[in-house]
Amino acid sequence: MNSLEYIDHSVSRLINEYNDEIEMEIIKFQDHYKVVVTICQEEPPYKDFIGIGTDRRSARRAARKALNGLYLEAYSDGKNH
């Protein structure tokens, strides 16, 4: 998984159930997928969280891992939403 050149790249934005905008970047490398998801708000209440997931065969599984990490960081204490 040390390939530096990517095959495909896409970015999408969505609004989650907490009304936060999430940006999802999916990068396909020759031997794996990497997904980076972020919540970064420029207005109060300020939030800046990131989740990263990888999977050898599936962009969907990589996205699920990234979102799980993001949600744990952003919402696990119940004070951030």
Secondary structure, 3 states (H helix, E strand, C coil): CCCCCEEEEEEEEEECCCCCEEEEEEEEECCCEEEEEEEECCCCCCCEEEEEEEECCCHHHHHHHHHHHHHHHHHCCCCCC
